[in-house]
């Protein structure tokens, strides 16, 4: 009887050890899965968005670590109108088709009243990009035409975009065109790494006009976007930061939580929340 009891205890001990080993393996497998999936939830991003009275997602991608960070991966996978973030591929297409010569090409103002006072003047291509001049880029799109626009968008694998003769100069602002935050970063990553089927000259010019801030420690490139459909407002800020041997890509997509929001604050907060998120990884103080 005593020998049987000892035998049973040994079996139980062995089983416990085996169970412990299995649990350890499962934990290791789970940890490996997290690394493989390269998606890390960042609650601090949600706190940043909440503090700005917004809803939506911040998506950051660390190229060196091949890792994505976000507060809401489901939102980041949802397609939205590209709005003025489309000025990045539109600039590339304008240059590649030679409808725009370079960053110094002048867009003449026709004297008509425009939505923003800053658009009511002659603008260089670089100024048109940085002031997000919709009429200037509508002019580019009309010159490029439906066929070539379609060809380049397909080449770039840029979101899910529908272009035809009825929407050529506004498809990025209204309608069924959609791109997700993940797709924005995928496009920007290929652009930054010179993997798009475009000339080195075009890439260099567009990278130059995208610069928002340049210091000894980093170079930040980006573009905002804002679509308004009825009472629905959706805002973008996309781009990337080069800092030493690090590259961080970002795609922020947010909406106001109330109808009575202040538009100027919403305009600024797209950038502010993104900068706060980036500061979790890179020193942007200088």
Residue pairs with C-beta under 8 A, 6 or more apart in sequence:
34 40
38 65
38 66
38 67
38 68
39 67
39 68
39 70
39 73
40 67
40 68
40 69
41 69
41 70
41 71
41 73
42 58
42 69
42 70
42 71
42 277
42 280
43 71
44 71
44 277
44 280
45 57
45 58
45 69
45 70
45 71
45 277
46 71
46 72
48 58
48 273
48 276
48 277
49 55
49 56
49 57
49 58
49 71
49 254
49 273
52 254
52 269
52 272
52 273
53 256
53 257
53 258
53 261
53 269
54 254
54 255
54 256
54 257
54 266
54 269
54 273
55 254
55 255
55 256
55 257
56 72
56 75
56 235
56 252
56 253
56 254
56 255
57 70
57 71
57 72
57 73
57 75
57 76
57 181
57 252
57 253
57 254
58 70
58 71
58 250
58 252
58 273
58 274
58 277
59 68
59 69
59 70
59 73
59 76
59 181
59 182
59 185
59 250
59 251
59 252
59 253
60 68
60 69
60 70
60 248
60 249
60 250
60 277
60 278
60 281
61 67
61 68
61 69
61 185
61 189
61 248
61 249
61 250
62 68
62 69
62 246
62 248
62 281
63 189
63 246
63 247
63 248
63 249
64 245
64 246
64 247
68 182
68 185
69 277
70 76
70 181
75 181
75 253
76 180
76 181
76 182
76 251
76 253
77 180
77 181
77 182
78 180
79 159
79 160
79 178
79 179
79 180
79 183
80 178
80 179
80 180
80 227
80 234
80 236
80 253
81 172
81 173
81 174
81 175
81 177
81 178
81 227
81 229
81 234
82 159
82 161
82 172
82 177
82 178
82 179
82 184
82 225
82 236
83 172
83 173
83 225
83 226
83 227
83 234
83 235
83 236
84 132
84 134
84 137
84 172
84 223
84 224
84 225
84 226
84 236
85 179
85 184
85 223
85 224
85 225
85 236
85 238
86 137
86 172
86 225
87 129
87 132
87 137
87 223
88 187
88 188
88 191
88 206
88 210
88 223
88 238
89 152
89 153
89 156
89 158
89 187
90 137
90 140
90 141
90 172
91 100
91 125
91 129
91 140
91 205
91 206
91 209
92 152
92 156
92 191
92 196
92 198
92 202
92 203
92 206
93 140
93 144
93 148
93 149
93 152
94 100
94 125
94 140
94 143
94 144
95 102
95 201
95 202
95 205
95 206
96 152
96 198
96 199
96 202
97 143
97 144
97 148
97 152
99 140
99 143
99 144
100 125
100 140
102 125
102 205
103 124
103 125
103 126
103 205
103 208
103 209
104 124
104 125
104 126
105 124
105 125
106 122
106 123
106 124
106 125
107 122
107 123
107 124
107 125
107 128
107 133
107 136
107 139
108 122
109 119
109 120
109 121
109 122
109 123
113 120
114 120
114 135
115 134
116 131
118 131
118 133
119 131
119 133
119 134
119 135
119 136
123 131
123 133
123 136
125 136
125 209
126 208
126 209
127 133
128 136
128 137
129 209
129 210
129 223
130 209
132 223
132 224
134 173
138 169
138 170
141 149
141 168
141 169
142 168
142 169
144 152
145 168
146 163
146 164
146 165
146 168
149 163
149 168
150 163
153 161
153 163
155 196
155 197
156 187
156 190
156 196
156 197
157 186
157 187
158 179
158 183
158 187
159 177
159 178
159 179
159 180
159 183
159 184
159 187
160 177
160 178
160 179
161 171
161 172
161 177
161 178
161 179
162 171
162 175
162 176
162 177
163 171
163 177
167 174
167 175
171 177
173 227
174 227
174 229
179 187
181 238
181 251
181 252
181 253
182 251
184 236
184 238
184 251
185 238
185 249
185 250
185 251
188 238
188 239
188 240
188 249
188 251
189 195
189 240
189 249
190 196
191 203
191 206
192 207
192 240
192 247
192 249
194 200
194 203
196 203
207 221
210 221
210 222
210 223
210 239
211 219
211 220
211 221
212 220
212 221
212 222
212 239
213 219
213 220
214 220
215 286
216 286
217 243
217 244
217 283
217 286
218 241
218 242
218 243
218 282
218 283
218 284
219 241
219 242
219 243
220 239
220 240
220 241
220 284
221 239
221 240
221 241
222 237
222 238
222 239
222 240
222 250
223 236
223 237
223 238
223 239
224 235
224 236
224 237
224 267
224 270
224 271
225 235
225 236
225 237
225 238
226 233
226 234
226 235
226 236
226 267
226 270
227 233
227 234
231 259
232 255
233 255
233 256
233 261
233 266
234 253
234 254
234 255
235 252
235 253
235 254
235 255
235 266
235 267
235 269
235 270
236 251
236 252
236 253
236 270
237 250
237 251
237 252
237 270
237 271
237 274
238 250
238 251
238 252
239 249
239 250
240 247
240 248
240 249
240 250
241 247
241 248
241 250
241 278
241 282
241 284
243 282
243 283
246 282
248 278
248 281
248 282
250 274
250 277
250 278
252 270
252 273
252 274
252 277
254 269
254 270
254 273
256 266
275 284
278 284
279 285
